Amino acid sequence: MTMDGAFRVIAAVTTDTVRGALAAQGLIDDVGLRLGELMTGAVLLRETTQPARRVQVSLRDRHGGTLVADALPDGANRGIANPGSDEPVEAAGDHLLKVHYTLPNGALHQGVIGVPDGEDMSAALMRYLHQSEQILSMTGVAALPGPDGVRVAGGYVIQLLPEATREVIDVMTDHVGTLEPIAHLLEGRAPTPELLIATIMGDLEHQELARSPLHFGCTCSEARVMGSILTLPEDEIASILAGDPLEVRCDACGRGYVVEPEDLRDFRAMRAGGARA
């Protein structure tokens, strides 16, 4: 944050995190880059709006294909291309951007904006913050292609705070207007969050308030898998219990689980006993 309380800058370099997600999804094309930008955006939105809560951001194309990015408070992040479907997702064309998170009072927040064909993720995030969060900002997000799907990914949010005067706003706007595009900064003089913030701040005095770790991770577990199976119709559960071990793969991280019928039976009995208690 600037010492005068005019601006807050949040920056993230998400290259390794995005690579983990793209490897799990098997994406090395433009859709993978779009997912990388969405994951970066989810990180920045969580830190800007609800840093202590999970924020989920989705981008849906006109045919229903969807990219989903989850940003968790512990720094874990995951991305999924069209969960539950093998249909392709369009990288170009009109999209809907949706942001979900839980408010401190327990209510569910959902913000939705249209993203017209040709608008990049930077502009979409800036419009979302303005329209749904009433936050004035300047944003930059980029993911560039590489051998592992992406060679660099990252971004920033410059948040205008109530203490900002017209004079300092003009100074910041003029300075940011002279900077290279975010993709060039990440590959050039600002390859780390610290250098990215310093470059954005320029001559404005500022102090670091916090930093957060980032990594590719997932919320899946054997218990979650078995819990999902038990939501199936009773006849399907009975068939699974009477059959061979069931192999399940997590859509997000690619981890495989083998559910033994006996383990599922014990898990169901344990849940039933807990519910009665």
C-alpha positions in Angstrom: 0.0 0.0 0.0 1.2 3.5 -0.7 2.2 5.4 2.4 -0.5 8.0 1.8 -3.2 5.3 1.7 -4.2 6.1 -1.9 -3.5 2.8 -3.6 -3.2 -0.9 -2.7 -1.4 -3.2 -5.2 -1.8 -6.9 -5.2 0.5 -8.9 -7.5 0.9 -12.6 -8.2 3.1 -14.8 -10.3 1.2 -18.0 -10.9 3.3 -19.8 -13.4 4.0 -23.0 -11.4 0.4 -23.1 -10.1 -1.0 -22.8 -13.6 1.4 -25.4 -15.0 0.1 -27.9 -12.4 -3.5 -27.3 -13.4 -2.8 -27.5 -17.1 -0.9 -30.8 -16.6 -3.8 -32.3 -14.7 -6.2 -31.1 -17.4 -4.0 -32.1 -20.3 -4.2 -28.6 -21.8 -1.5 -27.0 -23.9 -3.6 -24.8 -26.2 -5.4 -21.4 -26.1 -8.0 -22.9 -23.8 -5.2 -23.7 -21.4 -3.9 -20.1 -21.5 -7.5 -18.9 -20.9 -7.7 -21.2 -17.9 -4.3 -19.8 -16.7 -5.6 -16.3 -16.9 -8.8 -17.3 -15.1 -6.8 -18.9 -12.3 -4.6 -15.8 -11.9 -7.8 -13.7 -11.8 -9.3 -15.9 -9.1 -6.2 -15.4 -6.9 -6.3 -11.6 -7.4 -10.0 -11.4 -6.7 -9.7 -13.5 -3.6 -6.9 -11.4 -2.2 -8.8 -8.2 -3.1 -12.3 -9.1 -1.9 -12.3 -12.1 0.5 -8.8 -13.2 1.3 -9.9 -15.5 4.2 -12.5 -17.3 2.0 -12.7 -19.6 -1.0 -13.4 -17.8 -4.2 -14.6 -19.6 -7.3 -14.5 -18.0 -10.7 -16.0 -19.5 -13.9 -15.9 -18.5 -17.6 -18.7 -20.0 -19.7 -18.9 -19.9 -23.5 -22.1 -19.5 -25.5 -22.5 -23.3 -25.9 -22.2 -24.0 -22.2 -18.5 -25.0 -22.1 -17.0 -23.8 -18.8 -13.6 -23.1 -17.3 -13.6 -23.1 -13.5 -10.9 -21.6 -11.2 -10.8 -22.2 -7.4 -8.7 -20.0 -5.1 -8.5 -21.3 -1.5 -7.5 -19.4 1.6 -4.5 -21.7 2.3 -2.9 -20.8 -1.1 -4.1 -23.9 -2.9 -5.5 -23.3 -6.4 -7.0 -25.5 -9.0 -8.5 -25.1 -12.5 -10.9 -27.4 -14.4 -12.0 -27.4 -18.0 -15.7 -28.3 -18.5 -16.1 -30.4 -15.4 -18.3 -33.5 -15.9 -18.1 -33.2 -19.7 -15.7 -34.1 -22.6 -17.0 -31.4 -24.8 -14.5 -28.7 -25.8 -14.5 -25.2 -24.4 -14.2 -22.2 -26.7 -11.3 -19.9 -26.1 -12.8 -17.1 -28.3 -16.3 -15.7 -28.6 -18.7 -14.2 -26.1 -18.5 -15.5 -22.5 -20.1 -15.0 -19.1 -17.8 -14.4 -16.1 -19.2 -15.6 -12.7 -17.7 -15.1 -9.3 -18.9 -17.0 -6.2 -17.9 -16.7 -2.6 -19.5 -16.8 0.9 -19.9 -13.5 2.7 -19.0 -13.3 6.5 -22.7 -13.4 7.3 -23.0 -16.8 5.6 -24.8 -15.4 2.5 -23.6 -16.5 -1.0 -22.3 -13.7 -3.2 -22.6 -14.2 -7.0 -21.5 -11.6 -9.4 -22.0 -12.0 -13.2 -20.8 -10.0 -16.1 -20.8 -10.5 -19.9 -17.4 -10.7 -21.6 -17.8 -9.8 -25.3 -15.6 -11.4 -28.0 -12.3 -9.7 -28.1 -12.2 -8.4 -24.5 -9.2 -9.8 -22.6 -9.2 -11.0 -19.0 -7.6 -7.9 -17.7 -10.5 -5.7 -18.9 -13.1 -8.2 -17.7 -11.7 -8.3 -14.2 -11.6 -4.6 -14.0 -15.2 -4.3 -15.1 -16.2 -7.0 -12.6 -14.6 -5.2 -9.7 -16.2 -2.0 -10.7 -19.7 -3.3 -11.4 -20.1 -6.1 -8.8 -17.7 -5.0 -6.0 -17.8 -1.2 -6.5 -14.0 -1.3 -6.5 -12.2 1.1 -8.8 -9.0 -0.5 -10.1 -6.5 -1.1 -12.9 -5.7 -4.7 -13.6 -3.3 -6.7 -15.8 -3.4 -10.5 -16.3 -1.4 -12.6 -18.8 -0.5 -16.2 -19.5 1.9 -16.9 -22.3 2.3 -20.2 -24.2 5.2 -22.5 -23.5 6.4 -26.2 -23.7 4.4 -27.1 -20.6 1.3 -25.2 -21.7 2.5 -21.9 -20.2 5.9 -20.3 -19.9 4.8 -17.5 -17.6 1.5 -16.4 -15.9 0.7 -13.6 -13.5 -1.0 -10.4 -12.9 -1.8 -7.4 -10.7 -4.7 -5.3 -9.3 -4.2 -1.7 -8.5 -7.0 -0.7 -6.1 -8.0 2.9 -5.7 -8.6 3.7 -2.0 -10.8 6.5 -0.5 -7.7 8.6 0.5 -6.7 9.0 -3.1 -6.7 12.6 -4.4 -7.1 13.6 -8.1 -3.4 14.5 -8.2 -2.1 11.1 -7.1 -4.6 9.3 -9.3 -3.3 11.2 -12.3 0.3 10.4 -11.3 -0.5 6.7 -11.0 -2.5 6.6 -14.2 0.2 8.3 -16.2 2.9 6.0 -14.7 0.9 2.8 -15.5 0.2 4.1 -19.0 4.0 4.2 -19.7 4.6 0.6 -18.5 5.1 -2.3 -20.8 2.2 -4.8 -21.1 1.9 -7.2 -18.2 3.2 -10.1 -20.3 6.4 -8.1 -21.1 6.9 -7.2 -17.5 6.6 -10.8 -16.3 9.3 -11.9 -18.8 11.4 -8.8 -18.4 12.1 -6.6 -15.5 9.4 -7.8 -13.1 9.4 -11.6 -13.0 8.5 -11.8 -9.3 5.6 -10.3 -7.3 8.0 -8.0 -5.4 9.5 -6.6 -8.5 6.1 -6.3 -10.2 4.8 -4.2 -7.3 7.9 -2.1 -7.2 7.6 -1.4 -10.9 4.0 -0.5 -10.6 4.5 1.8 -7.6 7.4 3.6 -9.3 8.4 6.6 -7.2 5.4 6.3 -4.8 6.5 5.4 -1.3 4.9 2.2 -0.2 5.1 -0.6 2.4 4.4 -4.4 2.1 1.4 -5.4 4.2 1.3 -9.1 3.6 2.3 -12.0 1.4 0.6 -15.3 0.7 1.9 -18.6 -0.7 0.4 -20.1 -3.9 0.5 -23.6 -5.2 -1.5 -26.0 -7.3 -3.7 -28.1 -5.0 -7.1 -29.8 -4.6 -9.8 -30.4 -2.1 -10.4 -34.0 -3.1 -10.0 -36.9 -0.7 -11.2 -40.5 -0.4 -13.9 -39.4 2.0 -15.2 -36.8 -0.4 -15.2 -39.4 -3.2 -17.2 -41.9 -1.1 -19.5 -39.1 0.0 -20.2 -38.2 -3.6 -20.9 -41.8 -4.5 -23.5 -42.0 -1.6 -25.5 -39.2 -3.3 -26.3 -41.5 -6.2 -29.7 -43.3 -6.4 -30.0 -46.2 -4.0 -30.1 -48.8 -6.8 -26.8 -47.5 -8.2 -25.2 -47.6 -4.7 -26.4 -51.2 -4.3 -24.9 -52.2 -7.6 -21.5 -50.6 -6.6 -21.6 -52.4 -3.2 -22.2 -55.7 -4.9 -19.6 -55.2 -7.6 -15.9 -54.8 -8.1 -13.7 -52.0 -6.8 -14.7 -48.7 -8.4 -12.0 -46.5 -10.0 -12.6 -42.7 -9.7 -10.5 -39.9 -11.1 -10.7 -36.3 -9.7 -11.7 -33.9 -12.5 -9.5 -31.1 -11.0 -6.2 -32.7 -10.1 -6.3 -36.0 -11.9 -5.7 -38.1 -8.8 -7.1 -41.6 -8.9 -9.0 -43.4 -6.2 -10.0 -47.0 -5.9 -13.1 -47.4 -3.8 -13.5 -50.9 -2.3 -17.1 -51.9 -1.8 -16.4 -52.9 1.8 -14.8 -49.5 2.5 -17.9 -47.8 1.0 -20.2 -50.0 3.1 -18.3 -49.1 6.3 -18.2 -45.4 5.4 -22.0 -45.4 4.8 -22.6 -47.2 8.2 -20.3 -44.7 9.9 -22.1 -41.7 8.4 -25.5 -43.2 9.3 -24.3 -43.7 12.9 -23.0 -40.2 13.1 -26.4 -38.8 11.8 -28.3 -40.8 14.5 -26.0 -39.6 17.2 
